[in-house]
Amino acid sequence: MTMSMALSQPPGLSPEAKSRLAAVVRSSRERLLKDMGDAVQSTYRLALPLEEAGLTEKIERRRLEARLDEETRGGARGAKETPAQARQRHLSGSWPS
């Protein structure tokens, strides 16, 4: 094989390597979304009613809730997705594949 031929055809990933890479990317994405969701839950204290959150959390949480409301109103929803489901989707960062 000549040097020019080796440069013109870059090596690709084998089907097995592509499959493994796709699995790693999917699991990494799932882990990242879960970790981000957990961080949002703890930072904004979403498990508590707004009135019970600390002052700093109240201010930040109102901003978050206003943004979620805006995203829910303006975002594209599927015909069967309710506003509550759209809000949860925006909060969790999960989008249909």
N, C-alpha and C positions, 0 to 999 in steps of 0.2 A: 504494500500500500504506500502510495506516495504521500508526501506532506500536504500537498494541496487537496487531496481527496479527504484526508483526515480533518482538515479545517472546514471543508464545505459541508460536512454532515456531522453536526454536533451530536454527541451521544445523548440519548433520551433515557428516561426512567423506564424500567421494566414495568409491566402491568402489576406485578406483585408490589414493587416499590411505590407505585402510584396509589395503590389500594391502602398500603400502610400509611403513607403520607396523608391521604384523605382522612383516615381514621384518627390520626394524631391531631390534625387540624380541627376535626369535629369535636373531639374530646376536649381539646384546649379551649375552643370557643365556648362549649358548655360550662367548663370550669370557670372561665373568665366571667361569663354572664352570671353564674351563681355567686361568685365572690363579689362582683359589683352590686348585685341585688342585696346581698347580705350587708354590704357596707352602707348602701342607701337606707336600708331598714334601720340599722343602728344609728347612723348619723342623724337622720330626721325623726327617729323614734316613732316610726309609722305604726307600731303596735299599740301606741297610746293615743287616746283622743287628743286633738290639738290643744285643748285647754290644759291638759296635764303635762305637756311638753315644756321644757325649760324655755326661757325667754329667747335665747339664741336659736334654739331649734324651731320655735314658733315662727320667727321671722323667715328663716331659711325654708321652712316647710311651706309657708304660705306662697313663697316664690315657686317652689317645686310644684305645688298643687295648681297654681295659676298656669304654669307652663304645661302641665299635664292636661288641664282643661283645654288650653289652646290647641295642643297637639291633637286631642281627641276630636274637637270641633272641626279643625282644618284638615286633618289627615284623612287619607283614603281608607275606608273601611270596607270589608267584604259585606255583601248583602245580609249575611246572617250574624255579623259581629255587632254586639250591643255596645253602647258607649262605655259601659263599665268594663267590658272585655277589651276595648280599644285602649282605655286608660291603663289597664293592667299590662297590656302588651307594650305600651310606651314605657311604663315604669320598669318592666323587666328587661327591656331591650330585645325581646325575642320577636323575630320577624319570620313570616312564612318563608320556607326555602323554595 
